């Protein structure tokens, strides 16, 4: 697998005497990883189903518009309600899945960050792959959510209708697919433009604050190293030419690289963009992202622009801001 430390001695990604490759396509857990890996995989195994279900979410717009336009037509009101309830049940399942992801993060982060991050990423490649898969899932989920206004429209209609029903019959909440209390919690989740990223960033920050025995730098350096390694792997042909599914794995590395930058920027005190912070070479990261333009390129550029915390700080160099303008 090579020497990770050798590559990381040169943050610019210049050639070194060492060979390094994170096998995102084939990494398997060793005995020391197995317990954590199995717990995380039990949740991760559902991520693709969640993405496929979200991608297929069509909304109840026609029924809702018909019901709103004809408020005295009971048949249309019933049709709209019957149409939106299964969809809200689906939204509930997405929300519950975010809680599952949030629940496994401390387990995974402890497995990766309890020892020096360079050592962990080199010897616990299966856990590194799982962390990468979670980060990739986060950006995919949020992109699908942001580009589907039907989600907010359907949920708003459901909440309004449920409130009206409760005024007529207080017990109606008992038979609702999502209770009023649950709807309030879900509303906070879906109101945010990138809810899954918010969930993961907050869970990572909480892990850092609650685990005093693990140095903060272990977690932030893990994110920075992951971002750097992904960048080097998509910069240099001697790495990305090894990918079995070259285009897909390059796109995967791009998502992971960007997600690591974003989460790092939320967790680290001064963020990823400050000149005095050399952990992540932001200019090289952006340039590497632009090297392989694909269907997700614009989405990832926008993620760096709009979902990071410190990009617009005064300490961010103008040259970096210009690259993202």
C-alpha positions as CSV (number, residue, x, y, z in Angstrom):
1,X,0.0,0.0,0.0
2,X,3.0,2.3,0.3
3,X,4.0,5.0,2.6
4,X,1.3,7.7,3.3
5,X,3.7,9.9,5.3
6,X,6.1,10.2,2.4
7,X,3.4,11.7,0.1
8,X,2.1,14.0,2.8
9,X,5.6,15.5,3.4
10,X,5.0,17.4,0.2
11,X,1.6,19.2,0.5
12,X,1.9,20.4,-3.1
13,X,1.6,16.9,-4.4
14,X,5.0,16.9,-6.1
15,X,6.6,13.6,-6.7
16,X,8.3,11.9,-3.8
17,X,10.3,8.7,-3.4
18,X,7.3,7.0,-1.9
19,X,4.3,5.3,-3.5
20,X,0.9,5.7,-2.0
21,X,-2.6,4.6,-3.0
22,X,-5.8,4.5,-0.9
23,X,-7.8,1.7,-2.5
24,X,-11.3,3.2,-2.3
25,X,-12.5,0.5,-4.7
26,X,-11.3,-2.7,-2.9
27,X,-10.2,-1.9,0.7
28,X,-11.3,-4.7,3.1
29,X,-11.3,-4.6,6.9
30,X,-8.5,-6.2,8.8
31,X,-9.0,-7.8,12.2
32,X,-8.4,-4.5,14.1
33,X,-11.1,-2.7,12.1
34,X,-13.7,-5.4,12.0
35,X,-15.8,-4.5,15.0
36,X,-16.2,-0.8,14.0
37,X,-16.5,-1.7,10.3
38,X,-19.4,-4.0,10.9
39,X,-21.3,-1.4,12.9
40,X,-20.8,1.3,10.4
41,X,-21.6,-0.9,7.4
42,X,-24.9,-1.9,8.9
43,X,-25.9,1.7,8.3
44,X,-24.0,2.4,5.2
45,X,-25.5,-0.5,3.4
46,X,-28.8,1.5,3.1
47,X,-27.2,4.7,1.7
48,X,-27.7,3.8,-2.0
49,X,-31.4,2.9,-1.4
50,X,-31.9,6.3,0.3
51,X,-30.3,8.1,-2.7
52,X,-32.3,6.1,-5.2
53,X,-35.5,6.8,-3.4
54,X,-34.7,10.5,-3.1
55,X,-33.8,10.7,-6.8
56,X,-37.2,9.1,-7.7
57,X,-39.1,11.5,-5.4
58,X,-41.7,13.1,-7.8
59,X,-43.9,15.1,-5.4
60,X,-47.6,15.6,-5.1
61,X,-47.7,19.0,-6.8
62,X,-50.6,18.4,-9.1
63,X,-52.9,17.1,-6.4
64,X,-51.9,19.9,-4.0
65,X,-52.5,22.6,-6.6
66,X,-55.9,21.1,-7.4
67,X,-56.8,21.0,-3.7
68,X,-55.7,24.6,-3.1
69,X,-57.6,25.9,-6.1
70,X,-60.8,24.1,-5.1
71,X,-60.9,24.4,-1.3
72,X,-64.5,23.3,-1.1
73,X,-64.1,20.1,-3.1
74,X,-63.7,17.4,-0.5
75,X,-62.7,14.8,-3.1
76,X,-59.8,16.9,-4.2
77,X,-58.8,17.5,-0.6
78,X,-58.8,13.8,0.1
79,X,-56.9,13.0,-3.1
80,X,-54.2,15.5,-2.1
81,X,-53.9,14.2,1.4
82,X,-53.8,10.6,0.2
83,X,-51.1,11.6,-2.3
84,X,-48.9,13.5,0.1
85,X,-49.0,11.1,3.1
86,X,-46.9,8.3,1.5
87,X,-44.4,11.0,0.4
88,X,-44.1,12.4,3.9
89,X,-43.6,8.9,5.2
90,X,-40.7,8.7,2.8
91,X,-39.3,12.0,4.0
92,X,-39.5,10.7,7.5
93,X,-37.4,7.7,6.5
94,X,-34.7,10.0,5.1
95,X,-34.8,12.0,8.3
96,X,-34.5,8.9,10.4
97,X,-31.6,7.7,8.2
98,X,-29.7,11.0,9.0
99,X,-30.1,10.1,12.7
100,X,-28.6,6.7,12.0
101,X,-25.6,8.3,10.2
102,X,-25.2,10.7,13.0
103,X,-25.3,7.8,15.5
104,X,-22.5,5.9,13.8
105,X,-20.1,8.8,13.2
106,X,-18.7,8.9,16.8
107,X,-17.9,5.1,16.5
108,X,-16.2,5.6,13.1
109,X,-14.3,8.7,14.1
110,X,-13.0,7.1,17.3
111,X,-11.8,4.2,15.2
112,X,-10.0,6.6,12.9
113,X,-8.9,9.4,15.2
114,X,-8.0,7.7,18.5
115,X,-4.4,7.3,17.1
116,X,-2.3,9.5,14.9
117,X,-4.2,10.1,11.7
118,X,-1.4,9.2,9.3
119,X,-1.0,5.9,10.9
120,X,-4.8,5.3,11.0
121,X,-5.4,6.2,7.4
122,X,-2.5,4.0,6.3
123,X,-3.4,0.9,8.4
124,X,-7.2,1.3,8.6
125,X,-8.0,1.7,5.0
126,X,-11.5,0.1,5.2
127,X,-12.5,2.6,7.8
128,X,-11.1,5.4,5.7
129,X,-13.1,4.1,2.8
130,X,-16.3,4.1,5.0
131,X,-15.6,7.7,6.1
132,X,-15.2,8.6,2.4
133,X,-18.4,6.8,1.5
134,X,-20.3,8.8,4.1
135,X,-18.9,12.1,2.9
136,X,-19.7,11.2,-0.7
137,X,-23.3,10.2,0.3
138,X,-23.7,13.5,2.1
139,X,-23.0,15.6,-0.9
140,X,-25.1,13.4,-3.2
141,X,-28.1,13.6,-0.8
142,X,-27.9,17.3,-0.4
143,X,-27.6,17.9,-4.1
144,X,-30.7,15.9,-4.8
145,X,-32.6,17.6,-2.0
146,X,-31.7,21.1,-3.1
147,X,-32.7,20.4,-6.6
148,X,-36.2,19.1,-5.7
149,X,-38.5,21.9,-4.5
150,X,-41.4,19.4,-4.2
151,X,-39.9,18.2,-0.9
152,X,-40.4,21.5,0.9
153,X,-43.8,22.1,-0.9
154,X,-45.2,18.7,0.0
155,X,-44.0,18.9,3.6
156,X,-45.4,22.4,4.1
157,X,-48.8,21.3,2.7
158,X,-48.8,18.3,5.0
159,X,-48.1,20.4,8.1
160,X,-50.8,23.0,7.2
161,X,-53.3,20.3,6.5
162,X,-52.5,18.4,9.7
163,X,-52.9,21.6,11.7
164,X,-56.3,22.1,10.2
165,X,-57.3,18.5,10.9
166,X,-56.2,18.8,14.6
167,X,-58.3,21.9,15.0
168,X,-61.4,19.9,14.0
169,X,-60.3,16.7,15.7
170,X,-57.5,16.8,18.2
171,X,-57.1,13.0,18.0
172,X,-56.2,13.1,14.3
173,X,-52.5,13.5,15.2
174,X,-52.6,9.9,16.5
175,X,-53.2,8.4,13.1
176,X,-51.0,10.7,11.1
177,X,-48.0,9.2,9.3
178,X,-45.9,11.9,11.0
179,X,-47.1,13.5,14.2
180,X,-47.0,17.2,14.8
181,X,-44.1,16.8,17.1
182,X,-42.2,14.7,14.6
183,X,-43.1,17.2,11.9
184,X,-41.5,20.0,13.9
185,X,-38.2,18.2,14.1
186,X,-38.3,17.2,10.5
187,X,-39.0,20.8,9.5
188,X,-35.8,22.0,11.1
189,X,-33.9,19.3,9.1
190,X,-35.5,20.0,5.7
191,X,-35.5,23.8,6.1
192,X,-31.7,23.8,5.9
193,X,-30.3,23.9,2.3
194,X,-27.8,21.1,3.0
195,X,-29.3,19.1,5.9
196,X,-27.1,16.0,5.7
197,X,-23.9,18.1,5.6
198,X,-25.2,20.1,8.6
199,X,-25.9,16.8,10.4
200,X,-22.4,15.4,9.7
201,X,-20.6,18.6,10.4
202,X,-22.4,19.0,13.8
203,X,-21.8,15.4,14.7
204,X,-18.1,15.8,13.9
205,X,-17.9,19.0,16.0
206,X,-19.7,17.3,18.8
207,X,-17.3,14.3,18.7
208,X,-14.4,16.7,19.0
209,X,-15.9,18.6,21.9
210,X,-17.0,15.5,23.9
211,X,-13.9,13.3,23.4
212,X,-11.3,15.3,25.4
213,X,-8.9,12.4,25.5
214,X,-8.6,12.5,21.7
215,X,-6.6,15.6,20.5
216,X,-8.7,17.9,18.3
217,X,-5.9,17.8,15.7
218,X,-6.4,14.1,15.2
219,X,-9.8,14.7,13.8
220,X,-9.0,17.9,11.8
221,X,-5.8,16.4,10.5
222,X,-7.6,13.3,9.4
223,X,-9.9,15.4,7.3
224,X,-7.0,17.5,6.0
225,X,-5.0,14.4,5.1
226,X,-8.0,12.8,3.4
227,X,-8.5,15.9,1.3
228,X,-4.8,16.0,0.4
229,X,-4.7,12.3,-0.5
230,X,-7.8,12.6,-2.7
231,X,-6.3,15.6,-4.4
232,X,-3.0,13.8,-5.2
233,X,-4.9,10.8,-6.4
234,X,-6.8,12.8,-9.0
235,X,-3.9,15.1,-9.9
236,X,-1.4,12.4,-10.9
237,X,-2.0,9.8,-13.6
238,X,0.2,7.3,-11.8
239,X,-2.5,7.1,-9.2
240,X,-5.8,7.6,-11.1
241,X,-4.7,5.3,-13.9
242,X,-4.9,2.4,-11.3
243,X,-8.6,2.9,-10.8
244,X,-10.7,0.0,-12.2
245,X,-13.7,2.3,-12.8
246,X,-11.6,5.4,-13.6
247,X,-14.4,8.0,-14.2
248,X,-16.6,6.9,-11.3
249,X,-13.7,6.7,-8.8
250,X,-12.3,10.1,-9.9
251,X,-15.7,11.6,-9.3
252,X,-15.9,9.8,-5.9
253,X,-12.5,11.3,-4.9
254,X,-13.6,14.7,-6.0
255,X,-16.7,14.5,-3.8
256,X,-14.7,13.2,-0.8
257,X,-12.0,15.9,-1.3
258,X,-14.6,18.7,-1.3
259,X,-16.6,17.2,1.6
260,X,-13.4,16.9,3.7
261,X,-12.7,20.6,3.0
262,X,-16.2,21.7,4.0
263,X,-16.4,19.6,7.2
264,X,-12.9,20.7,8.1
265,X,-13.9,24.3,7.6
266,X,-16.8,23.9,10.0
267,X,-14.9,22.0,12.7
268,X,-11.5,23.8,12.7
269,X,-11.3,27.1,14.6
270,X,-9.9,29.2,11.8
271,X,-11.2,27.0,9.0
272,X,-9.7,25.7,5.7
273,X,-9.1,29.0,3.9
274,X,-7.0,31.1,6.3
275,X,-3.5,31.8,5.0
276,X,-2.0,30.7,8.3
277,X,-3.6,27.3,8.0
278,X,-1.4,25.2,5.7
279,X,-3.1,21.9,6.4
280,X,-5.1,22.0,3.1
281,X,-3.7,23.5,0.0
282,X,-6.9,25.2,-1.2
283,X,-5.6,26.5,-4.4
284,X,-4.3,23.1,-5.5
285,X,-7.6,21.5,-4.4
286,X,-9.6,23.8,-6.6
287,X,-7.3,23.4,-9.5
288,X,-7.4,19.6,-9.1
289,X,-11.2,19.7,-9.1
290,X,-11.2,21.6,-12.4
291,X,-8.8,19.1,-14.0
292,X,-11.6,16.5,-14.4
293,X,-14.8,18.2,-15.4
294,X,-17.8,15.9,-15.2
295,X,-21.5,16.1,-14.4
296,X,-20.8,16.9,-10.7
297,X,-18.1,19.5,-11.3
298,X,-20.4,22.6,-11.0
299,X,-22.2,21.1,-7.9
300,X,-18.9,20.6,-6.1
301,X,-17.7,24.1,-7.0
302,X,-20.9,25.5,-5.6
303,X,-20.6,23.4,-2.5
304,X,-17.2,25.1,-1.8
305,X,-18.7,28.5,-2.5
306,X,-21.9,28.3,-0.5
307,X,-21.6,25.6,2.2
308,X,-18.3,26.4,3.8
309,X,-18.1,28.6,6.9
310,X,-14.9,30.7,6.5
311,X,-14.6,31.4,2.7
312,X,-15.7,35.0,3.1
313,X,-13.6,35.8,6.1
314,X,-11.1,38.6,5.8
315,X,-8.3,36.2,6.4
316,X,-9.1,34.3,3.2
317,X,-6.6,35.3,0.5
318,X,-8.1,37.1,-2.4
319,X,-6.5,34.7,-4.8
320,X,-8.5,31.9,-3.3
321,X,-11.8,33.8,-3.4
322,X,-11.0,34.6,-7.1
323,X,-10.7,30.9,-7.9
324,X,-14.2,30.3,-6.6
325,X,-15.8,33.5,-8.0
